């Protein structure tokens, strides 16, 4: 399932049963820039993980040879002949600079939205072009359920009623 849909579903399912405040949601996948962080937090993530961009900052050339211990630049290998070129203190600074710049760009977006912290980001703060002349907010595209909305049979949102009744803790 694409990240936006999966994250929205997980966030809403937890809100719907009233436990969202007790469970943290981690999101990963194609989170590269400060805007990606902003967008992902707007959809309900508490934490974002970013592996590939960190690997690229480290020097990965995407040779796709991680699994056979023959990474040409030494990033993903245990072969001493290959990782000798990976100068950790130098590469660590590159990764740290990339991370710092990414977080700084997120904070710039938070400030531009008039917010005091990333915790205040909501779906209404992100707009998406849906047609050549159409723009909709994430609040319209990915609406949040009210807390506990899935608990009362009579008040369940229409799109959630049938799947909720089919769900069972006996199978996954």
N, C-alpha and C positions, 0 to 999 in steps of 0.2 A: 504494500500500500504506500503511496507517496507520503512523504513526511508531513505535508500540510494536513492531509486528510486523516492520517493515523494519529497525529498529535491532537488534532481537534477532537477526534473520537475519544481518545484516552482521557483527555482533560474533561470532556463533557460527561463521560461515563462516571468518572470519579466525583464530579460535581453533582451529578444526578443521584448518586447514592449517599451524598453528604460526607464524603471522606477526603475530599480534595485537599483540605488543610492539613491532613495527616500523612499524605503520600506525596513524595517528590517525583517529578517527571523529568527525566533526562532525555534530550533529543540529540541525535547525531545524524549526519548525512548531508553533504553539500552545504555545510556551514563554513563559509570562506571569509566573508567580509563582515564589517560592523552592521551593515544592513541585514545580512542573513541572520545575525544574532538578534537584532531588533525584531525582525519578522517572526522568528521562532519563539521568542519570549512573548510576543503578542498573541500567539496561538495557544499559549498555556505552558510552555516549558519553564522549568525552574532553573535548569542548567543545560548548557550546550557543550557538546564535545566535538572536536574538530581534528581528525587524524590526518587525512590526506594533505591539507594545507601545511600542517606542521612538518610532514615528511618532505614536501616540496621545499619548504624553507630550509630544511636540513641538507638538501642537495639531491633528493630523489629525482631521477630523470624518467620515471615511469617506464622502465624497461620491462616491467611485468615478469621479473625473474626472482621475486621474493621467496617463492616456494621451493626453489631448487638450490639455494645457497650460492648463487652466482651473480648477485647484485653487482653491476659494473662499477658503481660508485661507492660501494661498501656500506650503504645505509642499512640494508636488510640481509646481513650475512654474518656467519660466525667464522668465515674463512679469513685467517690473519693476513694472507696475501692480498685480499680484497679490501678489508676495512682499514688497512694501514693509511690509506689516503683520506680517511674520515678524521679530520682534526677536530676533536670534540670541543675544545675551548673556543675555536673560531666558529664552528657551526652552532654552538649553544648561543652565542651572541646573535647570530642571524635569526634563530628561532625566537629568542627573547624580544628582539626588535619587531619581528612580525606580529607576535602576540600583543605587545604593547601598542603598536599602531592599530591593530584590529579593535582592541578594547577602547582606545582613544576615539576611534571613529564611531563606535557604538555610543559612547558618552556624548559625542557631538550631536548625534541624532536625538538622543534623549533630551539634551538641552534645547535643540531646535524645535522639538515637540512641546516645549514648555513644561517638561516633567522634571521632578527632582531626583529620581533614581530609576534604574531599569525595572524595579519592582512595580512601578506605576504604569508600565506599558500595557496597553489593552488593544484588542482588535480594531477599535475605531481609529487608532493612530496609524494604521497602514492602509494605503489605497492601492487598488489594482485595476489596471486597464482591462476591461472585459469586452470592449468593442472599440472600433476606431474613434468613436466619440463618447464612449461610456466608461465611467469610472465608478467602482463600488468599493466600499470599505470592507476590511476583513470582518467587521461586525455584521455586515449583511451576508457575506459569503460563508462565514464560519461562526454562526451565532452561538453564544454560550447558553447552556441550560441553567435554570435557576437551581440553587442548592436544594437537593432532595427531590428534584422533579421526577425522578424515576421510581420513587418509593410508593407514592399513592397511585393505585391503579387508574383511578378516574382522571387524574391530572397529567398523565404522561403525554409528552409531545407526540403528535401523530407519527412521525418517522421513527420513533423509538418503541412504540407499543408492541408491534409484532415481534421484532427481534428480541425484545426484552422478555416476552413470554416464552420464546423458544430457548432462551439461554438456560443453562443448568450447570450447577457446580460439579455434576457427575462426569462431564466430558469437556474436552478442550477443543 
